Amino acid sequence: MTLNGLLRILKVLRGSIVKALAIIPARGGSKRIPRKNIRSFCGFPIIKYPIEAALNANCFEKIIVSTDDGEIAEIAKKYGASVPFYRSELNSSDTSSTLDVIKEVLHTYDLKGVIFDYICCLYPTAVFIKPKFLTETLKMMMDKKADSLVSVVKYSYPIQRALKFEKGKIRMLDPSYVGVRTQDIEQMYHDAGQFYWLKPQSVLDGKEIFNSNSYGFELPEVMVQDIDNETDWKLAEIKYEFFLKQPGEYKNG
């Protein structure tokens, strides 16, 4: 067992404070929406929103932005995150995965002798994250002894009744569901693209985000919006401005 591994066990046995790291991956080379990660969203750079949620959750020892871009770094620091090091060129390409970025951060901290109990990856365009989502899911990670926890949202229509084109004609993907009532079909979910919790050791051991010890945290459909094109962006702003006016559950913040 490594020294870091022994120190981790001793910390848990002593009941010390959990060390959680928030990582916001924000490279500068967005293609579909140029400068996407710092573009103005409802009056502020979009990366401000997940940074603010992480700060207000009060459950992180460090909140860092992993970037290869100087302008993104300066804006991130302005709103309260840190940029202790820049992302490598290897992990700044279109083909770099979220796990590649997380592993690089973990290895860099490991070289400094810094270890964490949990990691939360928040996407820079996740404007609907609420601080309570982060604190609740950290508790879930701890209670379940999970390797990972993924924010999910239900499909609004049964995917079992999906359609496809075959030589111009429409066909059901699975004809066995032709006569099945919607209310009798099992509900399915997909990755909400908002945030993940991970155990550092499971990442370093080569486990994927989705593995046999992964749990899900369901988000309300109205508080999830992919932002991959201009239409998505406009829809997200409309939703956000609506939530700001709400006094109850869905009010942002």
ZADRENFI-651581 format. One record per residue (C-alpha): residue number from 1; x, y, z. Coordinates in nm, 2 decimals. Layout:
<pts>
<pt NUM,<X,Y,Z>>,
...
</pts>
This chain:
<pts>
<pt 1,<0.00,0.00,0.00>>,
<pt 2,<0.13,0.35,-0.09>>,
<pt 3,<0.18,0.62,0.17>>,
<pt 4,<-0.10,0.82,0.03>>,
<pt 5,<-0.33,0.52,0.05>>,
<pt 6,<-0.24,0.47,0.42>>,
<pt 7,<-0.29,0.84,0.50>>,
<pt 8,<-0.64,0.82,0.34>>,
<pt 9,<-0.74,0.52,0.56>>,
<pt 10,<-0.61,0.70,0.87>>,
<pt 11,<-0.81,1.01,0.79>>,
<pt 12,<-1.13,0.81,0.75>>,
<pt 13,<-1.07,0.62,1.07>>,
<pt 14,<-1.02,0.95,1.26>>,
<pt 15,<-1.34,1.09,1.12>>,
<pt 16,<-1.17,1.40,0.97>>,
<pt 17,<-1.33,1.64,0.74>>,
<pt 18,<-1.40,1.50,0.39>>,
<pt 19,<-1.17,1.66,0.12>>,
<pt 20,<-1.37,1.72,-0.20>>,
<pt 21,<-1.24,1.87,-0.52>>,
<pt 22,<-1.45,2.04,-0.78>>,
<pt 23,<-1.31,2.03,-1.13>>,
<pt 24,<-1.47,2.24,-1.41>>,
<pt 25,<-1.32,2.14,-1.75>>,
<pt 26,<-1.32,2.44,-1.98>>,
<pt 27,<-1.09,2.42,-2.28>>,
<pt 28,<-1.07,2.72,-2.52>>,
<pt 29,<-1.12,2.54,-2.85>>,
<pt 30,<-1.50,2.50,-2.86>>,
<pt 31,<-1.61,2.44,-3.22>>,
<pt 32,<-1.99,2.44,-3.25>>,
<pt 33,<-2.02,2.75,-3.03>>,
<pt 34,<-1.70,2.95,-3.04>>,
<pt 35,<-1.57,3.06,-2.69>>,
<pt 36,<-1.87,2.88,-2.55>>,
<pt 37,<-1.73,2.84,-2.20>>,
<pt 38,<-1.70,3.21,-2.13>>,
<pt 39,<-1.97,3.35,-2.37>>,
<pt 40,<-2.22,3.58,-2.20>>,
<pt 41,<-2.52,3.40,-2.07>>,
<pt 42,<-2.80,3.62,-1.92>>,
<pt 43,<-2.54,3.89,-1.86>>,
<pt 44,<-2.24,3.69,-1.72>>,
<pt 45,<-1.98,3.46,-1.86>>,
<pt 46,<-2.15,3.12,-1.85>>,
<pt 47,<-1.87,2.96,-1.65>>,
<pt 48,<-1.97,3.19,-1.36>>,
<pt 49,<-2.28,2.98,-1.28>>,
<pt 50,<-2.12,2.64,-1.19>>,
<pt 51,<-1.84,2.82,-1.01>>,
<pt 52,<-2.10,3.01,-0.80>>,
<pt 53,<-2.30,2.69,-0.73>>,
<pt 54,<-1.98,2.51,-0.61>>,
<pt 55,<-1.88,2.80,-0.39>>,
<pt 56,<-2.23,2.83,-0.23>>,
<pt 57,<-2.24,2.45,-0.17>>,
<pt 58,<-1.96,2.49,0.09>>,
<pt 59,<-1.85,2.13,0.05>>,
<pt 60,<-1.53,2.17,-0.15>>,
<pt 61,<-1.18,2.22,-0.03>>,
<pt 62,<-1.08,2.34,-0.38>>,
<pt 63,<-1.27,2.45,-0.68>>,
<pt 64,<-1.05,2.45,-0.99>>,
<pt 65,<-1.09,2.51,-1.36>>,
<pt 66,<-0.89,2.29,-1.60>>,
<pt 67,<-0.82,2.49,-1.91>>,
<pt 68,<-0.56,2.56,-2.17>>,
<pt 69,<-0.68,2.91,-2.23>>,
<pt 70,<-0.55,3.23,-2.05>>,
<pt 71,<-0.87,3.43,-2.09>>,
<pt 72,<-1.08,3.15,-1.95>>,
<pt 73,<-0.84,3.12,-1.66>>,
<pt 74,<-0.87,3.49,-1.58>>,
<pt 75,<-1.25,3.49,-1.59>>,
<pt 76,<-1.26,3.17,-1.37>>,
<pt 77,<-1.04,3.33,-1.11>>,
<pt 78,<-1.25,3.65,-1.12>>,
<pt 79,<-1.55,3.45,-1.01>>,
<pt 80,<-1.38,3.26,-0.73>>,
<pt 81,<-1.23,2.94,-0.89>>,
<pt 82,<-0.86,2.87,-0.90>>,
<pt 83,<-0.64,2.77,-1.19>>,
<pt 84,<-0.34,2.61,-1.02>>,
<pt 85,<-0.20,2.47,-1.35>>,
<pt 86,<-0.29,2.47,-1.72>>,
<pt 87,<-0.41,2.17,-1.90>>,
<pt 88,<-0.16,1.99,-2.12>>,
<pt 89,<-0.18,2.01,-2.50>>,
<pt 90,<-0.25,1.63,-2.51>>,
<pt 91,<-0.58,1.68,-2.32>>,
<pt 92,<-0.69,2.00,-2.50>>,
<pt 93,<-0.79,1.84,-2.83>>,
<pt 94,<-1.14,1.76,-2.96>>,
<pt 95,<-1.09,1.40,-2.88>>,
<pt 96,<-0.99,1.44,-2.51>>,
<pt 97,<-1.24,1.29,-2.27>>,
<pt 98,<-1.36,1.41,-1.94>>,
<pt 99,<-1.19,1.12,-1.77>>,
<pt 100,<-0.86,1.21,-1.94>>,
<pt 101,<-0.88,1.56,-1.79>>,
<pt 102,<-0.97,1.43,-1.45>>,
<pt 103,<-0.68,1.18,-1.45>>,
<pt 104,<-0.44,1.46,-1.54>>,
<pt 105,<-0.56,1.67,-1.25>>,
<pt 106,<-0.53,1.38,-1.01>>,
<pt 107,<-0.18,1.29,-1.12>>,
<pt 108,<-0.07,1.65,-1.10>>,
<pt 109,<-0.20,1.68,-0.74>>,
<pt 110,<-0.05,1.34,-0.65>>,
<pt 111,<0.29,1.47,-0.75>>,
<pt 112,<0.24,1.75,-0.50>>,
<pt 113,<0.14,1.50,-0.23>>,
<pt 114,<-0.22,1.63,-0.23>>,
<pt 115,<-0.50,1.38,-0.21>>,
<pt 116,<-0.88,1.41,-0.22>>,
<pt 117,<-1.16,1.18,-0.10>>,
<pt 118,<-1.41,1.28,-0.37>>,
<pt 119,<-1.41,1.46,-0.70>>,
<pt 120,<-1.70,1.64,-0.85>>,
<pt 121,<-1.68,1.73,-1.22>>,
<pt 122,<-1.91,2.02,-1.31>>,
<pt 123,<-1.95,2.12,-1.67>>,
<pt 124,<-1.90,2.49,-1.75>>,
<pt 125,<-2.23,2.53,-1.92>>,
<pt 126,<-2.43,2.37,-1.64>>,
<pt 127,<-2.62,2.68,-1.55>>,
<pt 128,<-2.90,2.51,-1.36>>,
<pt 129,<-2.69,2.34,-1.09>>,
<pt 130,<-2.81,2.42,-0.74>>,
<pt 131,<-2.58,2.41,-0.44>>,
<pt 132,<-2.82,2.17,-0.27>>,
<pt 133,<-2.78,1.92,-0.55>>,
<pt 134,<-2.41,1.91,-0.48>>,
<pt 135,<-2.43,1.87,-0.11>>,
<pt 136,<-2.71,1.61,-0.13>>,
<pt 137,<-2.52,1.40,-0.39>>,
<pt 138,<-2.19,1.42,-0.19>>,
<pt 139,<-2.38,1.27,0.10>>,
<pt 140,<-2.52,1.00,-0.13>>,
<pt 141,<-2.17,0.91,-0.24>>,
<pt 142,<-2.06,0.87,0.11>>,
<pt 143,<-2.37,0.68,0.23>>,
<pt 144,<-2.37,0.44,-0.07>>,
<pt 145,<-1.99,0.40,-0.08>>,
<pt 146,<-2.02,0.46,-0.45>>,
<pt 147,<-1.75,0.47,-0.71>>,
<pt 148,<-1.95,0.74,-0.90>>,
<pt 149,<-2.27,0.93,-0.91>>,
<pt 150,<-2.42,1.07,-1.22>>,
<pt 151,<-2.68,1.34,-1.26>>,
<pt 152,<-2.96,1.20,-1.48>>,
<pt 153,<-3.29,1.31,-1.63>>,
<pt 154,<-3.58,1.10,-1.76>>,
<pt 155,<-3.65,1.07,-2.13>>,
<pt 156,<-3.97,1.26,-2.20>>,
<pt 157,<-4.09,0.99,-2.44>>,
<pt 158,<-4.04,0.61,-2.41>>,
<pt 159,<-3.73,0.53,-2.60>>,
<pt 160,<-3.86,0.17,-2.64>>,
<pt 161,<-4.10,0.31,-2.90>>,
<pt 162,<-3.82,0.48,-3.11>>,
<pt 163,<-3.87,0.50,-3.48>>,
<pt 164,<-3.61,0.47,-3.76>>,
<pt 165,<-3.61,0.51,-4.14>>,
<pt 166,<-3.55,0.21,-4.37>>,
<pt 167,<-3.52,0.30,-4.74>>,
<pt 168,<-3.74,0.60,-4.68>>,
<pt 169,<-4.01,0.41,-4.49>>,
<pt 170,<-4.07,0.45,-4.12>>,
<pt 171,<-4.02,0.15,-3.89>>,
<pt 172,<-4.03,0.09,-3.51>>,
<pt 173,<-3.69,0.01,-3.37>>,
<pt 174,<-3.85,-0.26,-3.16>>,
<pt 175,<-4.18,-0.38,-3.30>>,
<pt 176,<-4.26,-0.57,-2.98>>,
<pt 177,<-4.37,-0.24,-2.82>>,
<pt 178,<-4.63,-0.15,-3.09>>,
<pt 179,<-4.93,-0.24,-2.87>>,
<pt 180,<-4.78,-0.16,-2.53>>,
<pt 181,<-4.94,0.14,-2.34>>,
<pt 182,<-4.70,0.42,-2.26>>,
<pt 183,<-4.78,0.39,-1.89>>,
<pt 184,<-4.68,0.03,-1.89>>,
<pt 185,<-4.33,0.09,-2.04>>,
<pt 186,<-4.03,0.11,-1.80>>,
<pt 187,<-3.90,0.47,-1.75>>,
<pt 188,<-3.56,0.53,-1.90>>,
<pt 189,<-3.30,0.80,-1.81>>,
<pt 190,<-3.00,0.96,-1.97>>,
<pt 191,<-2.70,1.15,-1.85>>,
<pt 192,<-2.81,1.51,-1.78>>,
<pt 193,<-2.47,1.65,-1.87>>,
<pt 194,<-2.45,1.86,-1.55>>,
<pt 195,<-2.21,1.70,-1.30>>,
<pt 196,<-2.05,1.37,-1.18>>,
<pt 197,<-1.91,1.26,-0.85>>,
<pt 198,<-1.62,1.02,-0.86>>,
<pt 199,<-1.39,0.84,-0.62>>,
<pt 200,<-1.04,0.93,-0.71>>,
<pt 201,<-0.91,0.58,-0.66>>,
<pt 202,<-1.17,0.43,-0.89>>,
<pt 203,<-1.06,0.67,-1.17>>,
<pt 204,<-0.70,0.59,-1.12>>,
<pt 205,<-0.79,0.22,-1.12>>,
<pt 206,<-0.92,0.26,-1.47>>,
<pt 207,<-1.29,0.24,-1.40>>,
<pt 208,<-1.53,0.43,-1.62>>,
<pt 209,<-1.78,0.69,-1.50>>,
<pt 210,<-2.06,0.43,-1.55>>,
<pt 211,<-1.96,0.11,-1.37>>,
<pt 212,<-2.12,-0.16,-1.15>>,
<pt 213,<-2.10,0.07,-0.84>>,
<pt 214,<-2.25,0.38,-1.00>>,
<pt 215,<-2.56,0.56,-0.87>>,
<pt 216,<-2.79,0.82,-1.03>>,
<pt 217,<-2.94,1.15,-0.90>>,
<pt 218,<-3.25,1.25,-1.09>>,
<pt 219,<-3.28,1.62,-1.19>>,
<pt 220,<-3.62,1.78,-1.29>>,
<pt 221,<-3.67,1.78,-1.66>>,
<pt 222,<-3.72,2.15,-1.66>>,
<pt 223,<-3.38,2.21,-1.51>>,
<pt 224,<-3.18,2.03,-1.78>>,
<pt 225,<-3.07,2.18,-2.11>>,
<pt 226,<-2.79,2.06,-2.34>>,
<pt 227,<-2.62,2.36,-2.50>>,
<pt 228,<-2.46,2.24,-2.82>>,
<pt 229,<-2.59,2.50,-3.07>>,
<pt 230,<-2.75,2.84,-3.09>>,
<pt 231,<-3.10,2.71,-3.04>>,
<pt 232,<-3.00,2.53,-2.73>>,
<pt 233,<-2.84,2.85,-2.60>>,
<pt 234,<-3.15,3.05,-2.65>>,
<pt 235,<-3.37,2.79,-2.49>>,
<pt 236,<-3.14,2.77,-2.18>>,
<pt 237,<-3.15,3.15,-2.14>>,
<pt 238,<-3.53,3.15,-2.16>>,
<pt 239,<-3.55,2.88,-1.90>>,
<pt 240,<-3.30,3.05,-1.67>>,
<pt 241,<-3.48,3.39,-1.69>>,
<pt 242,<-3.81,3.21,-1.61>>,
<pt 243,<-3.66,3.04,-1.30>>,
<pt 244,<-3.52,3.37,-1.17>>,
<pt 245,<-3.88,3.48,-1.13>>,
<pt 246,<-4.00,3.17,-0.95>>,
<pt 247,<-4.04,3.18,-0.57>>,
<pt 248,<-4.03,2.81,-0.51>>,
<pt 249,<-3.85,2.49,-0.59>>,
<pt 250,<-3.72,2.57,-0.93>>,
<pt 251,<-3.59,2.92,-0.85>>,
<pt 252,<-3.22,2.92,-0.94>>,
<pt 253,<-2.96,2.97,-0.68>>,
</pts>
